[in-house]
């Protein structure tokens, strides 16, 4: 029996389910904002109608209608005439609209907080959208052709949000891995994208390789460990070899600046943490200079 292969959206679904980096979708922020504006306008107009109904009941000559502001049971009815129960009808309409509006508002807030799209992963997805005949054209038709287009890049989101908390050095290394390393070495050492057989696509993309996030994390951890020991050592040795006090102070300033820069790139600290760490580093070097001067006398 010939094995079945997936095409089109089924193929992309298999890849997205297997590789979180490829889970890139539109947020439709403009449409969601428009929908919110429409719901908001409905509520504003209904609020006016509700206020009119409240005023009419308050100013009516009916003792029962005047009690509506104080007795919810009387407000709810049952009422003999629709006009008498208009305020409660408006209240129920408002309740329904507010529920829909509040849900939409919270959903919109969540959409706005989603991570922006990663351009490297978007480029990979563009390649995967190509037809298996290698003609370079995506399988998308009609208006769907523009779904992942560059003009919609601000509306796209990487749902997994793997890059939101990355520091500058991590982003740089990730870019180097996917460009330089992949181009010269990676494509020879690593396996291309693969999907479980049931969802495997008809076309092959041997040149598209997934580099697990752990690769970047391990590289950063290694560099951080090396820099944590090398920077203070180099600074101490450099200061020890210098005899002029002004030159030593200049080296302390330069080393502290280098330390704070590297610390910001590697650790992504808060401002206070960076200030404290840099101050401590400079203080250690100053103490070292003082001890060195004392020993040389």
N, C-alpha and C positions, 0 to 999 in steps of 0.2 A: 504493500500500500504506500503510495507516494506521500511523503511528509508534507503537511500544509505549512505555508509561510504567511506571515502577517505583512500587510502593506498599509500605507497611509497612516491614519490616526491610530490604528491598532498597533502598528510597529512603533510609533512614537510613544504610545502609552507604555509599551514594554520597556523601552529605554528609560523613560522618566521614572518608572517604578523601580528600575534597577540602579539608577544613578541619580541621587537627589540633586546633584548640581544642574541637571537638565530640566528640573521642574520649574519652568519659566512660564508665567501666565500674565495676561492683561488684567489690570485692576479696574479699568473703565472708570477712572476717577471723575471725568467730566460728566458721564452719564449718571453716575451715582450722585454727584453734586446737583445735577439738574433734578433728579428724582426727589432729593431732599428739599430743594427749593419749592417744588410743586406741593409736596406734603406740608411744608411750612406755610405756604400760601393758603392751603385748604384750612389749616388750623386757625390761621389769623381771621379768615372770613367766618368760620364757624364760631369763633370766640365772640365776634361782633353779634352774630345772631343769638348766641346764648345770653349775652348781656342784655339784649333787647327783651328776650323772654323773661329774664329775671326782673327787669324793670316793670314790664307789663303786669307780671304777677303781683309785684309789690304795690303797684298803684291801682290795682283792680279793686272793685267793690266787693269781691268775693272773699269772705273770711277764710275759707279753706286755702285759696291761692296765696293769701298773705302769710299763711303758716308755713309755706314751702321753705322759707329761709331758716326756719327753726326746727322743723320736723321732717326728717328724711322719709319716714314712712308715708306721710301725707304727700310728699313730692313724688314718690314712686307710684302712688295710686293703688288700685286701679281708678281710672278717671272715666267719667261718663261721656265727656266730649274730648275730641283730639286737641282742641285748643287749650283745654285745661292742663293736659299732660305734655304740652310743647316743651316746657323747660326740661323735663326728664328725658324726653326724646333727644333734645340737643345734648344733654349730658352724656347719654349713651353713645351718640355719634362722636362726641369729643373723646370719650374713653377709647373707642376703637382707633380713631386717628392718632391719638397720642401713643398708643401701643405700637402702631406701625412706624410712626415717626421715631420714637425712642430706639426701637430695634434697628432701624436704618441708620440712625445717627451713630450708634455704637459700632455698627458694622463698618461705617465709613471711617470712623476714627481708627479702627483696627487696620483697615486697608492702607491708610496713610502711614501707619507705623511699620508696614512691611518693608523688608530690605530692598534696596534698588537692585536692578539686574546686574549680574556680573558679565561684562562685555566679552570676556574670553569664553565663558560658557554659552553665551548667546551665539557667538561665531560657530561653536561646535554644533549647536542645535540647527543652525542654518545649513550646515553640511549634511546633517542627518535628515533634513527635510527634502533633500534632493531625491529625485526619482532613481530607482535602481538601475536605470539604463545609462547612468553617468552622463546625462545630457546637461547637467548643471542647473536644471530648473526644478523648483519645489513641486510637490504633488498638489499643493493647495490650488484651488480654483476660485474664480469670481472674487468676491470681496475678502474671502478668507486668505487670499494671497498676501494681504497686507497685515495679517495678525501680528507677526514678529518682525515687522519692517522697522528700519532704523528710525523713521519719523515717530514711532510709538515708543521709543526707548525709555522715555521718562514715565511712561505708563506701565512698563513691564516690571515684574518683581521676580526675584529668585526666592521661591517660597521657603526653601530650606534655610535661607539666611545664614549660610556658612561663613560669609565674609564680613559680617557686620562688626564683629569684635576683633578683627585682625588688626595688628599694628602695621606701621608703614613697612617695616622690614619683612614681615610675613607676606604682604601684598607684593613687594618687590621680588622676593624669592619665588613666589607662585608664578609671577609673570615670566621670570627667567626660566623656570622649569618648563613652562608650556611653550616657550618660544625657542630659546637657545638650546637647552638640554634636550628637548624633544626632537628638535631639528637635526641634531648631530649624533645623539646617543640613544635617547629614550625610545625612539621608534624601533630600535633594534633589540632592546632588552626587555620591553614590556609588552604584554598581550593587549590586543585591541579590545574595544567594547564587546561584551558578550551578554546575551539575554537568555533566560531559560527557554528551552526548546519550544514550548507551547506558544511563546510570544515572539519568537525570533523572526526578524524581517527577511524579506527576499533578497535585498541587496547587502553587500558586505562593505564595511568601511575600515579597511585594514590600517589606514593611516591615522585613525582617530583612537586615541588611547586615554584612558582615565587614570589620573594620578591621585591616589587616595589622599585625603586631607592629612593623614598621619605622616606622610612623607614630609610635608611642609612643617608640621609640628615638631617632628624629630630633628629636622635640620635646624630649626630655630632654637630648640632646647640645647642642642650641641653647641651652636654658636654663642648662645647666652652663657653657657658654662665656661667656654673658652675665654670670652671677653671679660667675664667677671673676675677671672684670675690674672689675665694678661694686662689689662689696663692699669690696675694699681701697681703691678710689678714693674711695668715699663716706666710709669711715672716716678716711682721710687728710685729706680736705677738711673734714670735721666737726671734727676735732681742730685743724686749722690755724686755723679760725675762732674757736676758744675761747681765752680768755686765762687763765682760772682753772685752776690745776694740778689741784685736786681734781676739778673737772668733767671735765677731760681724762682723768684716771685712771678716772672712772666711765664715760666713753664708751668707753675701751679695754676695760673689763670687759664692757660691753654688746655691743660689736662682736665681741669674741672669742666670747662666748656665741652670738651670732647666726651667726658663722662656723662654729662647731662643729656647731650645729644644722643649718644648711644642708648642711654637708659630710656629715653623717650621713644626711640625707634623699636627697641626690643620688648619693653615691658608695658607700654601704653599706660603710664601711671597718671594719677591725678596731679594737679599743679602742686598741691601741698606736699605730696609724696616726692615729687621730683625736686622740690626746693629743699626738703629735709635731707634727702639722699645726697644731693650735690653739696650741701653745706657740710655734711659729715665727711664726705670725701675730701673736700678742701681742708677741713680741720685736721684730718689725719696727715695730709701732706705738710701742712704748716708745722705740726708737732714733729714730724720727721725732719724737717729743715732745722728746727730749733735744736733737736738732739744731735743732728749732724754737725751743726756749728759748734755746739758745746764740746763734742768729742774732738774736733779738729784744733781747738785752742790749746 
